[in-house]
């Protein structure tokens, strides 16, 4: 799987992912992240490093943990 770190939109749907790939957190221009239909269980705190992120689609995953953070 190739990821363009300069992309504003990344779609990793249907990739059988069990976590958000680390490289995603280096994508400083990312505005839209689509991760539907995977096996992701948690949203890591590093998600806040994506300052331009406006939309994340995690539908049809296995989310059972959401790290609560202070912004």
N, CA, C and O atoms as a Tripos MOL2 file, in Angstrom:
@<TRIPOS>MOLECULE
protein
  284   283    71     0     0
PROTEIN
NO_CHARGES

@<TRIPOS>ATOM
      1 N           0.8440   -1.1630    0.0000 N.3       1 UNK1
      2 CA          0.0000    0.0000    0.0000 C.3       1 UNK1
      3 C           0.9000    1.2400    0.0000 C.2       1 UNK1
      4 O           1.7390    1.4130    0.8840 O.2       1 UNK1
      5 N           0.7120    2.0830   -0.9900 N.am      2 UNK2
      6 CA          1.4650    3.3340   -1.0770 C.3       2 UNK2
      7 C           0.6140    4.4820   -0.5560 C.2       2 UNK2
      8 O          -0.5790    4.5700   -0.8450 O.2       2 UNK2
      9 N           1.2400    5.3550    0.2120 N.am      3 UNK3
     10 CA          0.5440    6.5130    0.7570 C.3       3 UNK3
     11 C           1.3240    7.7610    0.3920 C.2       3 UNK3
     12 O           2.5130    7.8760    0.6920 O.2       3 UNK3
     13 N           0.6410    8.6970   -0.2610 N.am      4 UNK4
     14 CA          1.2340    9.9770   -0.6100 C.3       4 UNK4
     15 C           1.1320   10.8930    0.6050 C.2       4 UNK4
     16 O           0.0360   11.3310    0.9520 O.2       4 UNK4
     17 N           2.2450   11.1870    1.2500 N.am      5 UNK5
     18 CA          2.2180   11.9790    2.4860 C.3       5 UNK5
     19 C           1.8090   13.4340    2.2530 C.2       5 UNK5
     20 O           1.5750   14.1660    3.2150 O.2       5 UNK5
     21 N           1.7200   13.8640    0.9950 N.am      6 UNK6
     22 CA          1.2910   15.2280    0.6790 C.3       6 UNK6
     23 C          -0.1770   15.3050    0.2850 C.2       6 UNK6
     24 O          -0.6750   16.3840   -0.0350 O.2       6 UNK6
     25 N          -0.8730   14.1780    0.3050 N.am      7 UNK7
     26 CA         -2.2740   14.1350   -0.1180 C.3       7 UNK7
     27 C          -3.1840   14.8520    0.8710 C.2       7 UNK7
     28 O          -2.8990   14.9160    2.0670 O.2       7 UNK7
     29 N          -4.2830   15.3890    0.3510 N.am      8 UNK8
     30 CA         -5.2900   15.9920    1.2260 C.3       8 UNK8
     31 C          -6.4020   14.9880    1.5280 C.2       8 UNK8
     32 O          -7.1710   15.1690    2.4720 O.2       8 UNK8
     33 N          -6.4830   13.9190    0.7100 N.am      9 UNK9
     34 CA         -7.4730   12.8580    0.9240 C.3       9 UNK9
     35 C          -6.7800   11.5060    0.7670 C.2       9 UNK9
     36 O          -6.0360   11.2800   -0.1880 O.2       9 UNK9
     37 N          -7.0400   10.6070    1.7310 N.am     10 UNK10
     38 CA         -6.5100    9.2490    1.6670 C.3      10 UNK10
     39 C          -7.6590    8.2920    1.9570 C.2      10 UNK10
     40 O          -8.3790    8.4390    2.9440 O.2      10 UNK10
     41 N          -7.8120    7.3100    1.0760 N.am     11 UNK11
     42 CA         -8.8450    6.2950    1.2400 C.3      11 UNK11
     43 C          -8.1780    4.9300    1.3910 C.2      11 UNK11
     44 O          -7.5820    4.4140    0.4460 O.2      11 UNK11
     45 N          -8.2850    4.3550    2.5780 N.am     12 UNK12
     46 CA         -7.7220    3.0360    2.8650 C.3      12 UNK12
     47 C          -8.8280    2.0450    3.2240 C.2      12 UNK12
     48 O          -8.6180    1.1340    4.0260 O.2      12 UNK12
     49 N          -9.9830    2.2260    2.6360 N.am     13 UNK13
     50 CA        -11.1160    1.3340    2.8780 C.3      13 UNK13
     51 C         -10.8080   -0.0740    2.3970 C.2      13 UNK13
     52 O         -10.0520   -0.2710    1.4460 O.2      13 UNK13
     53 N         -11.4020   -1.0400    3.0650 N.am     14 UNK14
     54 CA        -11.3360   -2.4450    2.6410 C.3      14 UNK14
     55 C          -9.9110   -2.9770    2.5250 C.2      14 UNK14
     56 O          -9.5900   -3.6930    1.5770 O.2      14 UNK14
     57 N          -9.0620   -2.6320    3.4790 N.am     15 UNK15
     58 CA         -7.6770   -3.0950    3.4620 C.3      15 UNK15
     59 C          -7.3510   -4.0510    4.6030 C.2      15 UNK15
     60 O          -6.1900   -4.4090    4.8030 O.2      15 UNK15
     61 N          -8.3690   -4.4660    5.3490 N.am     16 UNK16
     62 CA         -8.1650   -5.4110    6.4480 C.3      16 UNK16
     63 C          -7.1960   -4.8740    7.5010 C.2      16 UNK16
     64 O          -6.4740   -5.6430    8.1360 O.2      16 UNK16
     65 N          -7.1830   -3.5490    7.6830 N.am     17 UNK17
     66 CA         -6.2880   -2.9100    8.6550 C.3      17 UNK17
     67 C          -6.8040   -3.1330   10.0680 C.2      17 UNK17
     68 O          -8.0080   -3.0540   10.3120 O.2      17 UNK17
     69 N          -5.8950   -3.4110   11.0010 N.am     18 UNK18
     70 CA         -6.2990   -3.5270   12.4040 C.3      18 UNK18
     71 C          -5.8850   -2.2940   13.2060 C.2      18 UNK18
     72 O          -6.1840   -2.1910   14.3960 O.2      18 UNK18
     73 N          -5.1970   -1.3620   12.5480 N.am     19 UNK19
     74 CA         -4.8350   -0.0880   13.1860 C.3      19 UNK19
     75 C          -4.5820    0.9360   12.0850 C.2      19 UNK19
     76 O          -4.4150    0.5800   10.9190 O.2      19 UNK19
     77 N          -4.5560    2.1820   12.4590 N.am     20 UNK20
     78 CA         -4.2520    3.2530   11.5180 C.3      20 UNK20
     79 C          -2.7400    3.2380   11.2770 C.2      20 UNK20
     80 O          -1.9670    3.3170   12.2320 O.2      20 UNK20
     81 N          -2.3120    3.1390   10.0240 N.am     21 UNK21
     82 CA         -0.8740    3.0920    9.7480 C.3      21 UNK21
     83 C          -0.1390    4.3320   10.2640 C.2      21 UNK21
     84 O          -0.6310    5.4520   10.1210 O.2      21 UNK21
     85 N           1.0250    4.1320   10.8550 N.am     22 UNK22
     86 CA          1.8210    5.2160   11.4460 C.3      22 UNK22
     87 C           2.1000    6.3500   10.4560 C.2      22 UNK22
     88 O           2.1080    7.5200   10.8370 O.2      22 UNK22
     89 N           2.3250    6.0060    9.2060 N.am     23 UNK23
     90 CA          2.6690    7.0200    8.2110 C.3      23 UNK23
     91 C           1.5650    8.0750    8.0490 C.2      23 UNK23
     92 O           1.8380    9.2080    7.6520 O.2      23 UNK23
     93 N           0.3400    7.7030    8.3540 N.am     24 UNK24
     94 CA         -0.7820    8.6410    8.2470 C.3      24 UNK24
     95 C          -0.5310    9.8870    9.1060 C.2      24 UNK24
     96 O          -0.9050   10.9960    8.7240 O.2      24 UNK24
     97 N           0.0990    9.6990   10.2580 N.am     25 UNK25
     98 CA          0.3010   10.8150   11.1850 C.3      25 UNK25
     99 C           1.3740   11.7950   10.7140 C.2      25 UNK25
    100 O           1.5980   12.8220   11.3540 O.2      25 UNK25
    101 N           2.0310   11.4890    9.6110 N.am     26 UNK26
    102 CA          3.0140   12.4070    9.0150 C.3      26 UNK26
    103 C           2.4140   13.2030    7.8590 C.2      26 UNK26
    104 O           3.0930   14.0380    7.2620 O.2      26 UNK26
    105 N           1.1710   12.9540    7.5470 N.am     27 UNK27
    106 CA          0.4990   13.6050    6.4150 C.3      27 UNK27
    107 C          -0.0760   14.9570    6.8520 C.2      27 UNK27
    108 O          -1.2430   15.0510    7.2340 O.2      27 UNK27
    109 N           0.7320   15.9680    6.7930 N.am     28 UNK28
    110 CA          0.3660   17.2790    7.3400 C.3      28 UNK28
    111 C          -0.7130   18.0250    6.5500 C.2      28 UNK28
    112 O          -1.3140   18.9600    7.0790 O.2      28 UNK28
    113 N          -0.9740   17.6350    5.2960 N.am     29 UNK29
    114 CA         -2.0120   18.2830    4.4870 C.3      29 UNK29
    115 C          -3.3300   17.5200    4.4860 C.2      29 UNK29
    116 O          -4.2880   17.9300    3.8290 O.2      29 UNK29
    117 N          -3.3810   16.4200    5.2150 N.am     30 UNK30
    118 CA         -4.5450   15.5370    5.1840 C.3      30 UNK30
    119 C          -5.7860   16.2250    5.7420 C.2      30 UNK30
    120 O          -5.7860   16.7240    6.8680 O.2      30 UNK30
    121 N          -6.8390   16.2410    4.9350 N.am     31 UNK31
    122 CA         -8.1170   16.8160    5.3500 C.3      31 UNK31
    123 C          -9.2170   15.7760    5.4640 C.2      31 UNK31
    124 O         -10.1450   15.9240    6.2590 O.2      31 UNK31
    125 N          -9.1070   14.7100    4.6550 N.am     32 UNK32
    126 CA        -10.1440   13.6840    4.6220 C.3      32 UNK32
    127 C          -9.4810   12.3120    4.6720 C.2      32 UNK32
    128 O          -8.6570   11.9790    3.8200 O.2      32 UNK32
    129 N          -9.8500   11.5140    5.6860 N.am     33 UNK33
    130 CA         -9.2850   10.1830    5.8830 C.3      33 UNK33
    131 C         -10.4200    9.1640    5.9120 C.2      33 UNK33
    132 O         -11.3080    9.2250    6.7630 O.2      33 UNK33
    133 N         -10.3730    8.2350    4.9740 N.am     34 UNK34
    134 CA        -11.4320    7.2380    4.8540 C.3      34 UNK34
    135 C         -10.8370    5.8650    5.1680 C.2      34 UNK34
    136 O          -9.9440    5.3820    4.4720 O.2      34 UNK34
    137 N         -11.3510    5.2570    6.2250 N.am     35 UNK35
    138 CA        -10.8480    3.9710    6.7030 C.3      35 UNK35
    139 C         -11.9720    2.9560    6.8830 C.2      35 UNK35
    140 O         -11.8610    2.0470    7.7060 O.2      35 UNK35
    141 N         -13.0350    3.1030    6.1330 N.am     36 UNK36
    142 CA        -14.2030    2.2360    6.3530 C.3      36 UNK36
    143 C         -13.9210    0.7840    5.9680 C.2      36 UNK36
    144 O         -13.0640    0.4880    5.1360 O.2      36 UNK36
    145 N         -14.6690   -0.0960    6.6010 N.am     37 UNK37
    146 CA        -14.6040   -1.5380    6.3330 C.3      37 UNK37
    147 C         -13.2200   -2.1320    6.5860 C.2      37 UNK37
    148 O         -12.6480   -2.7970    5.7220 O.2      37 UNK37
    149 N         -12.6980   -1.8830    7.7700 N.am     38 UNK38
    150 CA        -11.4480   -2.4830    8.2080 C.3      38 UNK38
    151 C         -11.6890   -3.1760    9.5420 C.2      38 UNK38
    152 O         -12.8300   -3.5000    9.8710 O.2      38 UNK38
    153 N         -10.6360   -3.4060   10.3120 N.am     39 UNK39
    154 CA        -10.7590   -4.0580   11.6170 C.3      39 UNK39
    155 C         -10.1290   -3.2040   12.7180 C.2      39 UNK39
    156 O          -9.6340   -3.7240   13.7180 O.2      39 UNK39
    157 N         -10.1560   -1.9070   12.5180 N.am     40 UNK40
    158 CA         -9.5320   -0.9730   13.4570 C.3      40 UNK40
    159 C         -10.3070   -0.9800   14.7720 C.2      40 UNK40
    160 O         -11.5350   -0.8860   14.7780 O.2      40 UNK40
    161 N          -9.5790   -1.0930   15.8890 N.am     41 UNK41
    162 CA        -10.2070   -1.1600   17.2100 C.3      41 UNK41
    163 C         -10.0410    0.1240   18.0250 C.2      41 UNK41
    164 O         -10.8450    0.4010   18.9150 O.2      41 UNK41
    165 N          -9.0180    0.8970   17.7310 N.am     42 UNK42
    166 CA         -8.7490    2.0780   18.5540 C.3      42 UNK42
    167 C          -8.3140    3.2510   17.6830 C.2      42 UNK42
    168 O          -7.7460    3.0780   16.6040 O.2      42 UNK42
    169 N          -8.5990    4.4440   18.1860 N.am     43 UNK43
    170 CA         -8.1340    5.6680   17.5500 C.3      43 UNK43
    171 C          -7.0330    6.2190   18.4430 C.2      43 UNK43
    172 O          -7.3110    6.6840   19.5480 O.2      43 UNK43
    173 N          -5.8030    6.1730   17.9890 N.am     44 UNK44
    174 CA         -4.6920    6.6040   18.8460 C.3      44 UNK44
    175 C          -4.6540    8.1180   19.0380 C.2      44 UNK44
    176 O          -5.1820    8.8730   18.2220 O.2      44 UNK44
    177 N          -4.0320    8.5410   20.1120 N.am     45 UNK45
    178 CA         -3.9580    9.9730   20.4330 C.3      45 UNK45
    179 C          -3.1940   10.7600   19.3800 C.2      45 UNK45
    180 O          -3.3590   11.9760   19.2890 O.2      45 UNK45
    181 N          -2.3730   10.1050   18.5890 N.am     46 UNK46
    182 CA         -1.6010   10.7850   17.5480 C.3      46 UNK46
    183 C          -2.4920   11.4090   16.4770 C.2      46 UNK46
    184 O          -2.0220   12.2060   15.6650 O.2      46 UNK46
    185 N          -3.7570   11.0550   16.4720 N.am     47 UNK47
    186 CA         -4.6880   11.6110   15.4870 C.3      47 UNK47
    187 C          -4.7400   13.1390   15.5880 C.2      47 UNK47
    188 O          -5.0450   13.8140   14.6040 O.2      47 UNK47
    189 N          -4.4470   13.6790   16.7580 N.am     48 UNK48
    190 CA         -4.4730   15.1360   16.9280 C.3      48 UNK48
    191 C          -3.3280   15.8320   16.2090 C.2      48 UNK48
    192 O          -3.3510   17.0550   16.0650 O.2      48 UNK48
    193 N          -2.3350   15.0910   15.7560 N.am     49 UNK49
    194 CA         -1.2410   15.6950   14.9990 C.3      49 UNK49
    195 C          -1.6830   16.0990   13.5940 C.2      49 UNK49
    196 O          -0.9800   16.8340   12.9010 O.2      49 UNK49
    197 N          -2.8460   15.6170   13.1840 N.am     50 UNK50
    198 CA         -3.3850   15.9510   11.8650 C.3      50 UNK50
    199 C          -4.2280   17.2270   11.9750 C.2      50 UNK50
    200 O          -5.4560   17.1730   12.0220 O.2      50 UNK50
    201 N          -3.5590   18.3420   12.0140 N.am     51 UNK51
    202 CA         -4.1960   19.6350   12.2860 C.3      51 UNK51
    203 C          -5.1970   20.0710   11.2270 C.2      51 UNK51
    204 O          -6.1030   20.8490   11.5250 O.2      51 UNK51
    205 N          -5.0540   19.5910   10.0020 N.am     52 UNK52
    206 CA         -5.9600   19.9840    8.9130 C.3      52 UNK52
    207 C          -7.1000   18.9950    8.6990 C.2      52 UNK52
    208 O          -7.9780   19.2290    7.8680 O.2      52 UNK52
    209 N          -7.0920   17.8990    9.4380 N.am     53 UNK53
    210 CA         -8.1070   16.8660    9.2730 C.3      53 UNK53
    211 C          -9.4890   17.4180    9.5980 C.2      53 UNK53
    212 O          -9.7110   17.9680   10.6770 O.2      53 UNK53
    213 N         -10.4150   17.2670    8.6520 N.am     54 UNK54
    214 CA        -11.7800   17.7690    8.8220 C.3      54 UNK54
    215 C         -12.8100   16.6460    8.8510 C.2      54 UNK54
    216 O         -13.9120   16.8170    9.3730 O.2      54 UNK54
    217 N         -12.4390   15.4790    8.2790 N.am     55 UNK55
    218 CA        -13.3810   14.3730    8.2150 C.3      55 UNK55
    219 C         -12.6200   13.0590    8.2910 C.2      55 UNK55
    220 O         -11.6080   12.8580    7.6200 O.2      55 UNK55
    221 N         -13.1430   12.1690    9.1320 N.am     56 UNK56
    222 CA        -12.5920   10.8140    9.2160 C.3      56 UNK56
    223 C         -13.7680    9.8370    9.2050 C.2      56 UNK56
    224 O         -14.7120    9.9730    9.9830 O.2      56 UNK56
    225 N         -13.6930    8.8650    8.3210 N.am     57 UNK57
    226 CA        -14.7490    7.8540    8.2110 C.3      57 UNK57
    227 C         -14.1960    6.5300    8.7340 C.2      57 UNK57
    228 O         -13.3220    5.9180    8.1180 O.2      57 UNK57
    229 N         -14.7180    6.1050    9.8720 N.am     58 UNK58
    230 CA        -14.3190    4.8440   10.4970 C.3      58 UNK58
    231 C         -15.4900    3.8670   10.5580 C.2      58 UNK58
    232 O         -15.5070    2.9620   11.3930 O.2      58 UNK58
    233 N         -16.4470    4.0490    9.6890 N.am     59 UNK59
    234 CA        -17.6250    3.1780    9.7070 C.3      59 UNK59
    235 C         -17.2310    1.7340    9.3870 C.2      59 UNK59
    236 O         -16.2900    1.4750    8.6370 O.2      59 UNK59
    237 N         -17.9690    0.8250    9.9690 N.am     60 UNK60
    238 CA        -17.7490   -0.6100    9.7880 C.3      60 UNK60
    239 C         -16.3390   -1.0460   10.1880 C.2      60 UNK60
    240 O         -15.6500   -1.7400    9.4400 O.2      60 UNK60
    241 N         -15.9360   -0.6270   11.3670 N.am     61 UNK61
    242 CA        -14.7000   -1.0730   11.9940 C.3      61 UNK61
    243 C         -15.0770   -1.7170   13.3200 C.2      61 UNK61
    244 O         -16.2440   -2.0370   13.5440 O.2      61 UNK61
    245 N         -14.1230   -1.9060   14.1780 N.am     62 UNK62
    246 CA        -14.3720   -2.5480   15.4720 C.3      62 UNK62
    247 C         -13.9260   -1.6360   16.6210 C.2      62 UNK62
    248 O         -13.3030   -2.0940   17.5790 O.2      62 UNK62
    249 N         -14.2420   -0.3760   16.5190 N.am     63 UNK63
    250 CA        -13.8080    0.5910   17.5140 C.3      63 UNK63
    251 C         -14.3760    0.2210   18.8820 C.2      63 UNK63
    252 O         -15.5900    0.1380   19.0660 O.2      63 UNK63
    253 N         -13.4730    0.0010   19.8350 N.am     64 UNK64
    254 CA        -13.9060   -0.2520   21.2110 C.3      64 UNK64
    255 C         -13.1270    0.5960   22.1930 C.2      64 UNK64
    256 O         -13.2890    0.4730   23.4070 O.2      64 UNK64
    257 N         -12.2710    1.4660   21.6520 N.am     65 UNK65
    258 CA        -11.4900    2.3370   22.5220 C.3      65 UNK65
    259 C         -11.2580    3.6670   21.8270 C.2      65 UNK65
    260 O         -10.7680    3.7280   20.7000 O.2      65 UNK65
    261 N         -11.6210    4.7270   22.5280 N.am     66 UNK66
    262 CA        -11.3800    6.0870   22.0540 C.3      66 UNK66
    263 C         -10.6430    6.8150   23.1380 C.2      66 UNK66
    264 O         -11.1740    7.0390   24.2260 O.2      66 UNK66
    265 N          -9.4150    7.1850   22.8440 N.am     67 UNK67
    266 CA         -8.6010    7.8880   23.8310 C.3      67 UNK67
    267 C          -9.1090    9.3150   23.9930 C.2      67 UNK67
    268 O          -9.1200   10.0820   23.0300 O.2      67 UNK67
    269 N          -9.5210    9.6690   25.1780 N.am     68 UNK68
    270 CA        -10.0070   11.0210   25.4280 C.3      68 UNK68
    271 C          -8.8260   11.9020   25.7890 C.2      68 UNK68
    272 O          -8.0240   11.5660   26.6600 O.2      68 UNK68
    273 N          -8.7310   13.0370   25.1050 N.am     69 UNK69
    274 CA         -7.6050   13.9310   25.3000 C.3      69 UNK69
    275 C          -8.1130   15.3490   25.5210 C.2      69 UNK69
    276 O          -9.2420   15.6830   25.1600 O.2      69 UNK69
    277 N          -7.2820   16.1570   26.1050 N.am     70 UNK70
    278 CA         -7.5870   17.5750   26.2620 C.3      70 UNK70
    279 C          -6.9580   18.3310   25.1130 C.2      70 UNK70
    280 O          -5.7880   18.1320   24.7860 O.2      70 UNK70
    281 N          -7.7390   19.1920   24.5070 N.am     71 UNK71
    282 CA         -7.2130   19.9960   23.3850 C.3      71 UNK71
    283 C          -6.9140   21.4040   23.8460 C.2      71 UNK71
    284 O          -6.4660   22.2310   23.0530 O.2      71 UNK71
@<TRIPOS>BOND
     1     1     2 1
     2     2     3 1
     3     3     4 2
     4     3     5 am
     5     5     6 1
     6     6     7 1
     7     7     8 2
     8     7     9 am
     9     9    10 1
    10    10    11 1
    11    11    12 2
    12    11    13 am
    13    13    14 1
    14    14    15 1
    15    15    16 2
    16    15    17 am
    17    17    18 1
    18    18    19 1
    19    19    20 2
    20    19    21 am
    21    21    22 1
    22    22    23 1
    23    23    24 2
    24    23    25 am
    25    25    26 1
    26    26    27 1
    27    27    28 2
    28    27    29 am
    29    29    30 1
    30    30    31 1
    31    31    32 2
    32    31    33 am
    33    33    34 1
    34    34    35 1
    35    35    36 2
    36    35    37 am
    37    37    38 1
    38    38    39 1
    39    39    40 2
    40    39    41 am
    41    41    42 1
    42    42    43 1
    43    43    44 2
    44    43    45 am
    45    45    46 1
    46    46    47 1
    47    47    48 2
    48    47    49 am
    49    49    50 1
    50    50    51 1
    51    51    52 2
    52    51    53 am
    53    53    54 1
    54    54    55 1
    55    55    56 2
    56    55    57 am
    57    57    58 1
    58    58    59 1
    59    59    60 2
    60    59    61 am
    61    61    62 1
    62    62    63 1
    63    63    64 2
    64    63    65 am
    65    65    66 1
    66    66    67 1
    67    67    68 2
    68    67    69 am
    69    69    70 1
    70    70    71 1
    71    71    72 2
    72    71    73 am
    73    73    74 1
    74    74    75 1
    75    75    76 2
    76    75    77 am
    77    77    78 1
    78    78    79 1
    79    79    80 2
    80    79    81 am
    81    81    82 1
    82    82    83 1
    83    83    84 2
    84    83    85 am
    85    85    86 1
    86    86    87 1
    87    87    88 2
    88    87    89 am
    89    89    90 1
    90    90    91 1
    91    91    92 2
    92    91    93 am
    93    93    94 1
    94    94    95 1
    95    95    96 2
    96    95    97 am
    97    97    98 1
    98    98    99 1
    99    99   100 2
   100    99   101 am
   101   101   102 1
   102   102   103 1
   103   103   104 2
   104   103   105 am
   105   105   106 1
   106   106   107 1
   107   107   108 2
   108   107   109 am
   109   109   110 1
   110   110   111 1
   111   111   112 2
   112   111   113 am
   113   113   114 1
   114   114   115 1
   115   115   116 2
   116   115   117 am
   117   117   118 1
   118   118   119 1
   119   119   120 2
   120   119   121 am
   121   121   122 1
   122   122   123 1
   123   123   124 2
   124   123   125 am
   125   125   126 1
   126   126   127 1
   127   127   128 2
   128   127   129 am
   129   129   130 1
   130   130   131 1
   131   131   132 2
   132   131   133 am
   133   133   134 1
   134   134   135 1
   135   135   136 2
   136   135   137 am
   137   137   138 1
   138   138   139 1
   139   139   140 2
   140   139   141 am
   141   141   142 1
   142   142   143 1
   143   143   144 2
   144   143   145 am
   145   145   146 1
   146   146   147 1
   147   147   148 2
   148   147   149 am
   149   149   150 1
   150   150   151 1
   151   151   152 2
   152   151   153 am
   153   153   154 1
   154   154   155 1
   155   155   156 2
   156   155   157 am
   157   157   158 1
   158   158   159 1
   159   159   160 2
   160   159   161 am
   161   161   162 1
   162   162   163 1
   163   163   164 2
   164   163   165 am
   165   165   166 1
   166   166   167 1
   167   167   168 2
   168   167   169 am
   169   169   170 1
   170   170   171 1
   171   171   172 2
   172   171   173 am
   173   173   174 1
   174   174   175 1
   175   175   176 2
   176   175   177 am
   177   177   178 1
   178   178   179 1
   179   179   180 2
   180   179   181 am
   181   181   182 1
   182   182   183 1
   183   183   184 2
   184   183   185 am
   185   185   186 1
   186   186   187 1
   187   187   188 2
   188   187   189 am
   189   189   190 1
   190   190   191 1
   191   191   192 2
   192   191   193 am
   193   193   194 1
   194   194   195 1
   195   195   196 2
   196   195   197 am
   197   197   198 1
   198   198   199 1
   199   199   200 2
   200   199   201 am
   201   201   202 1
   202   202   203 1
   203   203   204 2
   204   203   205 am
   205   205   206 1
   206   206   207 1
   207   207   208 2
   208   207   209 am
   209   209   210 1
   210   210   211 1
   211   211   212 2
   212   211   213 am
   213   213   214 1
   214   214   215 1
   215   215   216 2
   216   215   217 am
   217   217   218 1
   218   218   219 1
   219   219   220 2
   220   219   221 am
   221   221   222 1
   222   222   223 1
   223   223   224 2
   224   223   225 am
   225   225   226 1
   226   226   227 1
   227   227   228 2
   228   227   229 am
   229   229   230 1
   230   230   231 1
   231   231   232 2
   232   231   233 am
   233   233   234 1
   234   234   235 1
   235   235   236 2
   236   235   237 am
   237   237   238 1
   238   238   239 1
   239   239   240 2
   240   239   241 am
   241   241   242 1
   242   242   243 1
   243   243   244 2
   244   243   245 am
   245   245   246 1
   246   246   247 1
   247   247   248 2
   248   247   249 am
   249   249   250 1
   250   250   251 1
   251   251   252 2
   252   251   253 am
   253   253   254 1
   254   254   255 1
   255   255   256 2
   256   255   257 am
   257   257   258 1
   258   258   259 1
   259   259   260 2
   260   259   261 am
   261   261   262 1
   262   262   263 1
   263   263   264 2
   264   263   265 am
   265   265   266 1
   266   266   267 1
   267   267   268 2
   268   267   269 am
   269   269   270 1
   270   270   271 1
   271   271   272 2
   272   271   273 am
   273   273   274 1
   274   274   275 1
   275   275   276 2
   276   275   277 am
   277   277   278 1
   278   278   279 1
   279   279   280 2
   280   279   281 am
   281   281   282 1
   282   282   283 1
   283   283   284 2
@<TRIPOS>SUBSTRUCTURE
     1 UNK1         2 RESIDUE 1 A UNK
     2 UNK2         6 RESIDUE 1 A UNK
     3 UNK3        10 RESIDUE 1 A UNK
     4 UNK4        14 RESIDUE 1 A UNK
     5 UNK5        18 RESIDUE 1 A UNK
     6 UNK6        22 RESIDUE 1 A UNK
     7 UNK7        26 RESIDUE 1 A UNK
     8 UNK8        30 RESIDUE 1 A UNK
     9 UNK9        34 RESIDUE 1 A UNK
    10 UNK10       38 RESIDUE 1 A UNK
    11 UNK11       42 RESIDUE 1 A UNK
    12 UNK12       46 RESIDUE 1 A UNK
    13 UNK13       50 RESIDUE 1 A UNK
    14 UNK14       54 RESIDUE 1 A UNK
    15 UNK15       58 RESIDUE 1 A UNK
    16 UNK16       62 RESIDUE 1 A UNK
    17 UNK17       66 RESIDUE 1 A UNK
    18 UNK18       70 RESIDUE 1 A UNK
    19 UNK19       74 RESIDUE 1 A UNK
    20 UNK20       78 RESIDUE 1 A UNK
    21 UNK21       82 RESIDUE 1 A UNK
    22 UNK22       86 RESIDUE 1 A UNK
    23 UNK23       90 RESIDUE 1 A UNK
    24 UNK24       94 RESIDUE 1 A UNK
    25 UNK25       98 RESIDUE 1 A UNK
    26 UNK26      102 RESIDUE 1 A UNK
    27 UNK27      106 RESIDUE 1 A UNK
    28 UNK28      110 RESIDUE 1 A UNK
    29 UNK29      114 RESIDUE 1 A UNK
    30 UNK30      118 RESIDUE 1 A UNK
    31 UNK31      122 RESIDUE 1 A UNK
    32 UNK32      126 RESIDUE 1 A UNK
    33 UNK33      130 RESIDUE 1 A UNK
    34 UNK34      134 RESIDUE 1 A UNK
    35 UNK35      138 RESIDUE 1 A UNK
    36 UNK36      142 RESIDUE 1 A UNK
    37 UNK37      146 RESIDUE 1 A UNK
    38 UNK38      150 RESIDUE 1 A UNK
    39 UNK39      154 RESIDUE 1 A UNK
    40 UNK40      158 RESIDUE 1 A UNK
    41 UNK41      162 RESIDUE 1 A UNK
    42 UNK42      166 RESIDUE 1 A UNK
    43 UNK43      170 RESIDUE 1 A UNK
    44 UNK44      174 RESIDUE 1 A UNK
    45 UNK45      178 RESIDUE 1 A UNK
    46 UNK46      182 RESIDUE 1 A UNK
    47 UNK47      186 RESIDUE 1 A UNK
    48 UNK48      190 RESIDUE 1 A UNK
    49 UNK49      194 RESIDUE 1 A UNK
    50 UNK50      198 RESIDUE 1 A UNK
    51 UNK51      202 RESIDUE 1 A UNK
    52 UNK52      206 RESIDUE 1 A UNK
    53 UNK53      210 RESIDUE 1 A UNK
    54 UNK54      214 RESIDUE 1 A UNK
    55 UNK55      218 RESIDUE 1 A UNK
    56 UNK56      222 RESIDUE 1 A UNK
    57 UNK57      226 RESIDUE 1 A UNK
    58 UNK58      230 RESIDUE 1 A UNK
    59 UNK59      234 RESIDUE 1 A UNK
    60 UNK60      238 RESIDUE 1 A UNK
    61 UNK61      242 RESIDUE 1 A UNK
    62 UNK62      246 RESIDUE 1 A UNK
    63 UNK63      250 RESIDUE 1 A UNK
    64 UNK64      254 RESIDUE 1 A UNK
    65 UNK65      258 RESIDUE 1 A UNK
    66 UNK66      262 RESIDUE 1 A UNK
    67 UNK67      266 RESIDUE 1 A UNK
    68 UNK68      270 RESIDUE 1 A UNK
    69 UNK69      274 RESIDUE 1 A UNK
    70 UNK70      278 RESIDUE 1 A UNK
    71 UNK71      282 RESIDUE 1 A UNK
